[in-house]
């Protein structure tokens, strides 16, 4: 006796979202506190609330980056990027082009020279999932402002395996070189960013 009905049901599978679907859900108000969510590798994550040390580090680094950037680049603060099937909202991103160039679409990984995440509670996620995402996308440099250990972790030279070939740290008055198109345009002291 044969039947056409499967005797075993399929295991549940997660629903993966595209950046376009995520943007439509956000625009429709389907995500409460939409600014508190981001899409990473097709999965929606709730972001940690911003505390005063985090906010201070973001604002301080934003001011310093703006002073150092060459013409043709700008800083985006806690704004979405489109990176494959992800729409991360890094704390800071250095993007090639004018702000108005992105009036109809978010910058993609090809537009980005540097991504920065300021990390406290999110440190493990930023060191693993976010690092692999940015490296696999070919983003030239990724900084983690590590509030727990009072240092900036610098990752550059992305590989196709989702890693960065080079890693360095700066703490105290140690300085981090800001590279744009492979050229140093200035440096930032760790203690000028982390209180």
LINDAQUI-V996338 format. One record per backbone hydrogen bond with DSSP energy under -0.5 kcal/mol. NH is the residue of the N-H (numbers start at 1). CO is the residue of the C=O. Records with the same first field share a line. If there is no record, write none. Layout:
NH=CO  CO
//
This chain:
16=14
17=42
22=18
23=19
24=20
25=21
26=22
27=23
28=24
29=26
30=25
31=25
32=30
34=31
36=33
37=34
38=45
39=87
40=38  43
42=85
43=40
45=38
47=36  45
55=51
56=52
57=53
58=54
59=55
60=56
61=57
62=58
63=59
64=60
65=61
66=62
67=63
68=64  65
69=65
73=70
74=95
76=93
78=90  91
79=90
81=88
82=107
83=81  86
86=83
87=39
91=116
92=116
93=76
94=114
95=74  93
96=111
97=72
101=98
102=99
103=100
109=82
111=108
112=108  109
113=94
114=94
115=141
116=92
117=143
119=117  145
123=120
126=122
127=123
128=124
130=125
131=126
132=128
133=129
134=130
135=131
136=132
137=133
138=135
139=134
140=112
141=113
142=155
143=115
144=153
145=117  143
146=144  151
147=119  145
148=119
150=146
151=146
152=170
153=144  151
154=152  168
155=142  153
156=166
157=140
159=163
162=159
165=157
166=156
168=154
170=152
172=150
174=171
176=188
178=186
179=177
180=183
183=180
185=178
186=178
188=176
190=174
191=172
192=189
193=189  190
194=190
195=193
//
